[in-house]
Amino acid sequence: MDNIIKNLVNQYKLQQPWVASTGSNSYSLKSEDQHTIESPIDNTTITTISYCSVEIYHKVIDTAYSAKQYWANIPAPRRGEIIRKLGNNFRKHKESLAQLITIEMGKTITEARGEVQEVIDICDYAVGLSRQLYGLTMHSERPHHRMYEQYHPLGVIGIISAFNFPVAVWSWNAIIGAACGNVSVWKPSENTPLSAIATQVIITEIMEEEKLPEGIFSIIIGGREIGELLTDDKRIPLISATGSIEMGKKVAQRVGARLGKTILELGGNNAIIITPNANLKLALHASVFGVAGTCGQRCTSTRRIIIHQSIYEKFKNHFIEKIKDLTIGNPLNEKSLIGPLFNINSINNYINSINEIKKNNHKIIYGGNVLNQIGNNYVEPTIVEVDYQSEIVKRETFAPIVYLIRYDGDIREAITLQNDVPQGLSSSIFTTDLTEAEIYLSANGSDCGIANVNIGTSGAEIGGAFGGEKETGGGRESGSDAWKAYMRRQTNTINYSTEISLAQGVKFEIN
């Protein structure tokens, strides 16, 4: 792995010092404040980084602010053409960027390739979007008047992303935002800055080729201080933040205090309902991936499986068999289906949850162990039987722990159990009964932003709007009309008569 790391460090200019970039202009900082970036695969040191200073932060924001008018004035289809070239450059770098994501974050190489493919897909989507930034025309109640609405870019958007998807979530915001005419400033997770730096290098190649000014896509490496500068900055009308519920509440408060806008993608705690009418083969496959994919470190990972009493034992036994068969190991190995947890904090969260499960006399029916024989960060997927009233199921542990819950009533009971948590991101039901599916998708059904039938909670396509409700945050990113979040709506009325007419029949006569 050392040779792979060395090649990637050289290819993407990951050497220290490197703290910020507005394009071809990369800022460096001679600092004692250095942070070591280790691979969760085997704790190999990849490189060291420093955090951006306040002074450099303001230089980056000033540059982005200066670029926003230039970029907004480029016709949207032309912006789309530039984004098309970005997508093609990500195609060119797909394998090496995927390797870097795996080494830095720990997800399996096939999932890392999927993440880069998601960036490519978003670029393709944004190319088409650049010709479909539509508004509405409305009939006016006043004679010889025309009403319509249009959308204008917000200007500078701030992006705060999490470690588990170090590039894909950035693309949902930055690429869609760019198609809409915005420039962006990205603060990636301080724990996965290298994938972000590589992404910036890939972008800069095209921006320089197109002879575009600095500041259209910018990146800042830093911790909490830089995040707070972003959230407090009145020059940034929108902050899109992905992370924990605790972090999201702080972001919402700080941005809300200045009446800014937010898109928040926070905790999941997602459930699958399996009814007596389920196709168990489908349910098993989706449940195993939902629990084990990315070692349980997706916001859409399956945390709870709610199973009807009549099929509970059958499903449970098959589920344990499938989980046991999963290959845990080095995520660069094509045969590995589960890689490591991200870092020592992730391991401690896993251990603390296991200890709490045992303390409350819940039954661990499989797993619950750290696999030190493989490496420091590897754990067993863990299956726990709980009573639905247990408080532990209402909290999300960002690790491969799943709670099995029985129900013995109708579909409405299962839906009530599913919805009885503070989070509301992704949800699924497995049933071949049309009535059950329609009840689940009705207004009184799943209260999540994503509700699926006969597919799992994990793994969303880019064409749909992604996001959740309740403590998940309420924002939407990626497809559908999520692009409107990056725009300001303007209602326009044109009077082409020779008189002033007032709405609602109001009379105001003057000489």
C-alpha positions as CSV (number, residue, x, y, z in Angstrom):
1,M,0.0,0.0,0.0
2,D,3.0,2.3,0.6
3,N,3.6,2.6,-3.2
4,I,-0.1,3.4,-3.9
5,I,0.0,6.1,-1.2
6,K,3.2,7.6,-2.6
7,N,1.9,7.7,-6.1
8,L,-1.4,9.3,-5.0
9,V,0.4,11.9,-2.8
10,N,2.5,12.9,-5.8
11,Q,-0.3,12.8,-8.4
12,Y,-2.7,15.0,-6.4
13,K,-0.1,17.3,-4.7
14,L,-1.1,16.2,-1.2
15,Q,2.2,17.1,0.4
16,Q,2.3,19.5,3.3
17,P,1.9,22.5,3.4
18,W,-1.5,22.9,1.8
19,V,-4.4,24.7,3.5
20,A,-6.7,26.3,0.9
21,S,-7.2,26.8,-2.8
22,T,-9.3,29.0,-5.0
23,G,-8.2,27.3,-8.2
24,S,-4.6,27.4,-9.5
25,N,-3.8,29.6,-6.5
26,S,-3.1,27.2,-3.6
27,Y,-2.4,28.8,-0.2
28,S,0.2,27.2,2.1
29,L,0.9,27.9,5.7
30,K,4.1,27.3,7.6
31,S,2.7,26.2,10.9
32,E,3.4,24.1,14.0
33,D,-0.3,23.2,14.0
34,Q,0.1,20.0,12.0
35,H,-2.3,17.2,11.8
36,T,-1.4,13.6,10.8
37,I,-3.7,11.9,8.4
38,E,-3.7,8.1,8.9
39,S,-5.4,5.4,6.9
40,P,-8.0,3.5,8.9
41,I,-6.9,0.3,7.0
42,D,-3.8,-0.1,9.0
43,N,-3.1,3.3,10.6
44,T,-0.4,4.0,8.1
45,T,0.5,7.8,8.0
46,I,-0.4,9.2,4.6
47,T,0.8,12.8,5.1
48,T,0.4,15.7,7.5
49,I,-1.7,18.9,7.0
50,S,-2.1,22.3,8.6
51,Y,-5.3,24.2,9.1
52,C,-6.2,27.4,7.3
53,S,-5.6,30.7,9.2
54,V,-8.2,33.3,9.6
55,E,-6.3,35.6,7.3
56,I,-6.2,33.1,4.5
57,Y,-9.9,32.3,5.1
58,H,-10.8,35.9,4.3
59,K,-8.6,35.9,1.2
60,V,-10.4,32.8,-0.1
61,I,-13.9,34.3,0.6
62,D,-12.9,37.6,-1.0
63,T,-11.7,35.8,-4.1
64,A,-14.9,33.7,-4.3
65,Y,-17.0,36.8,-3.7
66,S,-15.2,38.6,-6.5
67,A,-15.8,35.6,-8.9
68,K,-19.6,35.3,-8.3
69,Q,-20.7,38.0,-10.6
70,Y,-18.5,36.7,-13.4
71,W,-19.8,33.2,-13.1
72,A,-23.5,34.2,-12.8
73,N,-23.2,36.2,-16.0
74,I,-22.0,33.2,-18.0
75,P,-25.1,31.8,-19.8
76,A,-26.3,28.7,-18.0
77,P,-25.8,26.3,-20.9
78,R,-22.2,27.5,-21.2
79,R,-21.8,26.7,-17.5
80,G,-23.2,23.3,-18.3
81,E,-20.5,22.8,-20.9
82,I,-17.8,23.5,-18.4
83,I,-19.4,21.1,-15.9
84,R,-19.5,18.4,-18.7
85,K,-15.7,18.7,-19.0
86,L,-15.4,18.4,-15.2
87,G,-17.4,15.2,-15.4
88,N,-15.1,13.8,-18.1
89,N,-12.0,14.7,-16.0
90,F,-13.5,12.8,-13.0
91,R,-14.0,9.9,-15.4
92,K,-10.3,10.1,-16.3
93,H,-9.3,10.1,-12.6
94,K,-12.0,7.6,-11.4
95,E,-9.8,4.7,-10.3
96,S,-7.0,6.7,-8.6
97,L,-9.5,9.0,-6.8
98,A,-11.4,5.9,-5.6
99,Q,-8.2,4.4,-4.3
100,L,-7.5,7.6,-2.4
101,I,-11.0,7.6,-0.9
102,T,-10.6,3.9,0.2
103,I,-7.2,4.6,1.8
104,E,-8.2,7.7,3.5
105,M,-11.8,6.8,4.6
106,G,-11.8,3.0,4.6
107,K,-14.8,2.2,2.5
108,T,-14.4,-0.8,0.1
109,I,-12.9,0.0,-3.3
110,T,-16.2,-0.9,-5.0
111,E,-18.1,1.6,-2.9
112,A,-15.4,4.2,-3.4
113,R,-15.7,3.7,-7.2
114,G,-19.4,4.2,-6.7
115,E,-18.8,7.4,-4.9
116,V,-16.7,8.9,-7.7
117,Q,-19.3,7.6,-10.2
118,E,-21.9,9.6,-8.2
119,V,-19.8,12.8,-8.8
120,I,-19.7,11.9,-12.5
121,D,-23.5,11.3,-12.6
122,I,-24.1,14.6,-10.8
123,C,-22.0,16.4,-13.5
124,D,-24.1,14.7,-16.2
125,Y,-27.3,15.7,-14.5
126,A,-26.1,19.3,-14.1
127,V,-25.4,19.6,-17.8
128,G,-29.0,18.9,-18.6
129,L,-30.2,21.1,-15.7
130,S,-28.3,24.0,-17.1
131,R,-30.9,24.2,-19.8
132,Q,-33.9,23.7,-17.5
133,L,-33.7,26.4,-14.9
134,Y,-37.3,27.2,-15.4
135,G,-39.7,29.7,-13.8
136,L,-43.5,30.0,-14.1
137,T,-45.8,32.5,-15.9
138,M,-49.0,33.4,-14.2
139,H,-52.1,35.3,-15.3
140,S,-52.5,38.7,-13.7
141,E,-55.9,39.9,-12.4
142,R,-55.0,43.3,-13.8
143,P,-55.6,44.1,-17.5
144,H,-52.5,44.3,-19.7
145,H,-50.2,42.9,-17.0
146,R,-48.0,39.9,-17.1
147,M,-46.7,38.0,-14.1
148,Y,-43.9,35.5,-14.0
149,E,-41.2,34.2,-11.6
150,Q,-37.5,33.6,-12.2
151,Y,-34.6,32.2,-10.2
152,H,-31.3,33.9,-9.7
153,P,-28.1,32.4,-8.1
154,L,-27.6,33.2,-4.4
155,G,-23.9,34.0,-5.0
156,V,-21.4,32.2,-2.7
157,I,-22.5,28.9,-1.1
158,G,-20.7,27.3,1.8
159,I,-20.3,23.5,2.0
160,I,-19.4,21.6,5.1
161,S,-19.1,17.9,4.4
162,A,-18.5,14.8,6.5
163,F,-15.9,12.1,6.4
164,N,-18.1,9.2,5.2
165,F,-18.7,10.6,1.7
166,P,-15.6,12.8,1.2
167,V,-16.5,13.8,-2.4
168,A,-20.0,12.8,-3.4
169,V,-21.9,15.1,-1.1
170,W,-19.7,18.0,-2.1
171,S,-20.8,17.4,-5.7
172,W,-24.5,17.5,-4.8
173,N,-24.0,21.1,-3.6
174,A,-21.1,22.5,-5.6
175,I,-21.9,21.1,-9.0
176,I,-25.7,21.7,-8.8
177,G,-24.9,25.1,-7.4
178,A,-22.5,25.9,-10.2
179,A,-25.1,25.0,-12.8
180,C,-27.3,27.5,-11.1
181,G,-24.7,30.2,-11.3
182,N,-23.2,30.0,-7.8
183,V,-19.6,29.8,-6.7
184,S,-18.7,27.6,-3.7
185,V,-16.4,27.4,-0.8
186,W,-15.9,23.9,0.6
187,K,-14.8,22.9,4.1
188,P,-14.3,19.2,3.9
189,S,-14.1,17.1,7.0
190,E,-10.8,17.8,8.7
191,N,-10.4,14.0,8.9
192,T,-10.6,13.4,5.1
193,P,-9.0,16.4,3.5
194,L,-6.9,14.5,1.0
195,S,-9.8,13.3,-1.1
196,A,-11.0,16.9,-1.2
197,I,-7.7,18.2,-2.2
198,A,-7.5,15.7,-5.0
199,T,-11.0,16.8,-6.1
200,Q,-9.8,20.4,-6.2
201,V,-6.8,19.4,-8.3
202,I,-9.1,17.6,-10.8
203,I,-11.4,20.7,-11.0
204,T,-8.5,23.1,-11.4
205,E,-7.2,21.3,-14.4
206,I,-10.4,22.2,-16.3
207,M,-10.8,25.7,-14.9
208,E,-7.3,26.6,-16.0
209,E,-7.9,25.0,-19.4
210,E,-11.0,27.1,-19.8
211,K,-9.1,30.2,-18.6
212,L,-11.6,30.9,-15.9
213,P,-10.9,33.2,-12.9
214,E,-10.0,32.1,-9.4
215,G,-12.7,31.5,-6.9
216,I,-15.5,29.6,-8.7
217,F,-14.6,26.4,-6.8
218,S,-12.7,27.0,-3.6
219,I,-11.6,24.7,-0.7
220,I,-10.5,25.5,2.9
221,I,-8.9,22.9,5.2
222,G,-9.7,23.5,8.9
223,G,-11.5,22.5,12.0
224,R,-14.3,24.0,14.1
225,E,-12.9,27.6,13.9
226,I,-13.1,27.6,10.1
227,G,-16.6,26.1,10.2
228,E,-17.7,28.8,12.6
229,L,-16.3,31.5,10.3
230,L,-18.3,30.1,7.4
231,T,-21.5,29.8,9.3
232,D,-21.2,33.4,10.7
233,D,-20.1,35.0,7.4
234,K,-22.8,37.3,6.0
235,R,-21.3,37.1,2.5
236,I,-22.4,33.5,2.3
237,P,-26.2,33.3,2.0
238,L,-26.4,29.5,2.1
239,I,-24.6,26.9,4.2
240,S,-25.1,23.3,3.4
241,A,-23.8,21.1,6.2
242,T,-23.6,17.3,6.6
243,G,-22.9,15.7,9.9
244,S,-24.2,14.9,13.3
245,I,-27.5,16.2,14.7
246,E,-25.5,18.1,17.4
247,M,-23.4,19.8,14.8
248,G,-26.4,20.6,12.6
249,K,-28.2,22.3,15.5
250,K,-25.2,24.6,16.1
251,V,-24.9,25.4,12.4
252,A,-28.7,26.2,12.2
253,Q,-28.5,28.5,15.2
254,R,-25.5,30.4,13.9
255,V,-26.7,30.8,10.4
256,G,-30.3,31.5,11.6
257,A,-29.0,34.3,13.8
258,R,-28.0,36.2,10.7
259,L,-31.1,35.1,8.8
260,G,-29.1,33.0,6.4
261,K,-30.3,29.8,4.7
262,T,-29.3,26.2,5.5
263,I,-29.5,22.8,4.0
264,L,-28.9,20.2,6.8
265,E,-28.3,16.5,6.2
266,L,-27.9,15.0,9.7
267,G,-28.6,11.7,11.5
268,G,-30.5,8.8,10.1
269,N,-31.5,5.9,12.4
270,N,-33.3,4.2,9.4
271,A,-35.7,1.2,9.6
272,I,-36.8,-1.6,7.4
273,I,-40.2,-3.1,7.9
274,I,-40.7,-6.7,6.9
275,T,-44.3,-7.8,6.6
276,P,-45.7,-11.4,6.3
277,N,-46.1,-10.6,2.6
278,A,-42.4,-9.8,2.0
279,N,-40.2,-11.5,-0.5
280,L,-37.6,-12.6,2.1
281,K,-34.8,-13.0,-0.5
282,L,-35.0,-9.3,-1.4
283,A,-35.4,-8.3,2.3
284,L,-32.4,-10.3,3.4
285,H,-30.1,-8.9,0.6
286,A,-31.2,-5.3,1.3
287,S,-30.9,-5.7,5.1
288,V,-27.4,-7.1,5.0
289,F,-26.1,-4.3,2.7
290,G,-28.0,-1.7,4.8
291,V,-26.3,-2.9,8.0
292,A,-22.8,-3.8,6.6
293,G,-22.3,-1.4,3.7
294,T,-19.6,1.2,4.5
295,C,-19.3,-0.6,7.9
296,G,-22.5,1.0,9.0
297,Q,-21.1,4.5,8.4
298,R,-23.7,5.8,6.0
299,C,-26.4,8.3,7.1
300,T,-28.8,5.8,5.3
301,S,-27.4,2.7,7.0
302,T,-30.1,0.4,8.4
303,R,-30.2,0.7,12.2
304,R,-33.5,-1.1,12.9
305,I,-35.4,-4.0,11.3
306,I,-39.1,-4.3,12.3
307,I,-40.3,-7.8,11.6
308,H,-43.7,-9.4,11.8
309,Q,-43.9,-12.1,14.5
310,S,-45.0,-14.7,12.0
311,I,-41.7,-14.6,10.1
312,Y,-39.4,-13.2,12.8
313,E,-37.5,-16.4,13.6
314,K,-37.2,-17.4,10.0
315,F,-35.8,-14.1,8.9
316,K,-33.5,-13.8,12.0
317,N,-31.9,-17.1,11.3
318,H,-31.2,-16.4,7.7
319,F,-30.0,-12.9,8.5
320,I,-27.4,-14.2,10.9
321,E,-26.2,-16.7,8.3
322,K,-25.8,-14.0,5.7
323,I,-24.0,-11.6,8.1
324,K,-21.6,-14.4,9.2
325,D,-20.6,-15.1,5.6
326,L,-19.5,-11.5,4.9
327,T,-15.8,-11.0,4.3
328,I,-14.2,-8.4,6.6
329,G,-10.8,-7.1,5.7
330,N,-8.6,-4.7,3.7
331,P,-11.1,-2.6,1.7
332,L,-8.6,-2.4,-1.2
333,N,-9.1,-6.2,-1.6
334,E,-11.9,-6.7,-4.2
335,K,-13.3,-9.6,-2.1
336,S,-13.8,-7.6,1.1
337,L,-17.4,-6.5,1.7
338,I,-16.7,-4.8,5.0
339,G,-13.7,-2.5,5.7
340,P,-12.7,-0.7,8.9
341,L,-14.5,1.8,11.1
342,F,-13.0,5.2,10.5
343,N,-11.0,6.0,13.6
344,I,-10.6,5.5,17.3
345,N,-13.6,7.6,18.1
346,S,-15.7,5.4,15.9
347,I,-14.4,2.3,17.7
348,N,-15.1,3.9,21.1
349,N,-18.7,4.7,20.0
350,Y,-19.1,1.1,18.9
351,I,-17.7,-0.3,22.2
352,N,-19.8,2.2,24.3
353,S,-23.0,1.1,22.5
354,I,-22.1,-2.6,23.0
355,N,-21.5,-2.0,26.7
356,E,-24.9,-0.1,27.0
357,I,-26.7,-3.0,25.2
358,K,-25.2,-5.5,27.7
359,K,-25.9,-3.2,30.7
360,N,-29.6,-3.0,29.7
361,N,-29.8,-6.8,29.2
362,H,-30.5,-6.7,25.5
363,K,-29.6,-9.9,23.7
364,I,-26.7,-9.8,21.3
365,I,-27.4,-12.6,18.9
366,Y,-24.3,-12.1,16.7
367,G,-21.2,-10.0,16.9
368,G,-20.3,-7.3,19.4
369,N,-16.5,-7.7,19.1
370,V,-13.5,-5.6,17.9
371,L,-11.4,-7.7,15.5
372,N,-7.9,-6.8,16.6
373,Q,-6.5,-9.8,14.8
374,I,-7.4,-8.0,11.5
375,G,-6.5,-4.4,12.6
376,N,-7.2,-1.7,15.1
377,N,-10.4,-0.4,13.4
378,Y,-12.2,-3.6,12.4
379,V,-15.4,-4.8,14.1
380,E,-18.1,-7.4,13.7
381,P,-21.5,-6.4,12.4
382,T,-23.7,-6.8,15.4
383,I,-27.3,-8.0,15.6
384,V,-29.3,-7.2,18.8
385,E,-32.8,-8.2,19.8
386,V,-34.6,-5.4,21.7
387,D,-38.0,-4.5,23.0
388,Y,-39.4,-1.7,20.9
389,Q,-39.8,0.5,24.0
390,S,-36.0,0.5,24.6
391,E,-34.5,4.0,24.4
392,I,-31.3,2.7,22.8
393,V,-33.0,2.2,19.5
394,K,-33.8,6.0,19.3
395,R,-30.1,6.9,19.2
396,E,-27.9,6.3,16.2
397,T,-24.5,4.7,16.6
398,F,-22.5,5.3,13.4
399,A,-21.3,1.7,13.2
400,P,-22.7,-1.7,12.0
401,I,-25.1,-2.3,14.9
402,V,-28.7,-3.3,14.0
403,Y,-31.7,-3.8,16.3
404,L,-34.3,-6.5,15.5
405,I,-37.8,-5.5,16.7
406,R,-41.0,-7.7,16.6
407,Y,-44.5,-6.6,15.8
408,D,-47.6,-8.7,15.7
409,G,-50.3,-6.3,14.5
410,D,-51.0,-4.8,11.1
411,I,-48.9,-2.5,9.0
412,R,-50.0,0.5,11.0
413,E,-48.4,-0.8,14.1
414,A,-45.1,-1.3,12.3
415,I,-45.2,2.2,10.9
416,T,-45.8,3.6,14.4
417,L,-42.7,1.7,15.6
418,Q,-40.7,3.0,12.6
419,N,-41.7,6.6,13.1
420,D,-41.1,6.6,16.9
421,V,-37.6,8.0,16.8
422,P,-36.3,11.6,16.5
423,Q,-34.7,11.1,13.1
424,G,-36.4,10.8,9.7
425,L,-34.1,10.2,6.8
426,S,-34.6,6.9,5.0
427,S,-37.1,4.1,5.4
428,S,-38.1,0.9,3.6
429,I,-40.9,-1.7,3.6
430,F,-40.8,-5.2,2.1
431,T,-44.2,-6.4,1.0
432,T,-45.9,-7.8,-2.1
433,D,-49.2,-6.5,-0.8
434,L,-50.3,-3.4,-2.7
435,T,-52.4,-2.1,0.1
436,E,-49.6,-2.3,2.7
437,A,-47.3,-0.5,0.3
438,E,-49.8,2.3,-0.4
439,I,-50.6,2.7,3.4
440,Y,-46.8,3.0,4.0
441,L,-46.4,5.7,1.3
442,S,-49.5,7.6,2.4
443,A,-49.6,10.9,4.4
444,N,-50.0,8.8,7.6
445,G,-47.3,6.3,6.6
446,S,-43.5,6.8,6.8
447,D,-42.5,10.2,8.1
448,C,-39.1,10.0,6.5
449,G,-37.8,12.1,3.6
450,I,-37.1,8.8,1.7
451,A,-39.6,5.9,1.7
452,N,-38.9,2.9,-0.3
453,V,-40.8,-0.3,-1.2
454,N,-38.9,-3.5,-1.8
455,I,-35.5,-1.9,-1.7
456,G,-33.3,-1.0,1.3
457,T,-32.7,2.2,3.1
458,S,-29.2,2.6,1.8
459,G,-28.1,3.8,-1.6
460,A,-30.0,6.6,-3.2
461,E,-30.0,7.6,-6.9
462,I,-29.0,11.1,-7.8
463,G,-32.2,11.8,-9.7
464,G,-34.3,12.1,-6.6
465,A,-34.1,14.8,-4.0
466,F,-32.1,13.5,-1.0
467,G,-32.9,14.6,2.6
468,G,-34.9,13.9,5.7
469,E,-37.3,15.3,8.2
470,K,-37.4,15.9,12.0
471,E,-33.9,15.9,13.5
472,T,-32.4,14.8,10.1
473,G,-32.6,18.5,9.2
474,G,-35.2,19.0,6.5
475,G,-33.0,20.0,3.6
476,R,-32.9,18.5,0.1
477,E,-29.9,18.0,-2.2
478,S,-29.1,16.3,-5.5
479,G,-32.0,15.7,-8.0
480,S,-35.6,16.7,-8.7
481,D,-36.1,20.4,-7.9
482,A,-33.5,20.5,-5.1
483,W,-31.6,23.0,-7.4
484,K,-34.1,25.7,-6.2
485,A,-32.4,25.8,-2.8
486,Y,-29.4,27.3,-4.4
487,M,-31.4,30.1,-6.0
488,R,-33.4,33.1,-4.9
489,R,-36.9,33.3,-6.3
490,Q,-38.1,36.6,-7.8
491,T,-41.7,37.4,-8.8
492,N,-41.9,39.9,-11.7
493,T,-44.9,41.9,-12.9
494,I,-44.8,43.8,-16.1
495,N,-47.4,46.5,-16.9
496,Y,-47.7,47.1,-20.6
497,S,-50.7,49.4,-20.4
498,T,-50.8,53.2,-20.0
499,E,-52.3,53.2,-16.5
500,I,-51.6,52.1,-13.0
501,S,-54.0,49.4,-11.8
502,L,-54.0,48.2,-8.2
503,A,-54.6,44.6,-7.1
504,Q,-57.7,43.5,-5.2
505,G,-59.6,46.3,-6.7
506,V,-58.1,49.0,-4.5
507,K,-58.8,52.5,-5.7
508,F,-56.3,55.3,-5.1
509,E,-57.1,58.2,-7.4
510,I,-54.8,61.2,-7.7
511,N,-54.9,64.3,-9.9
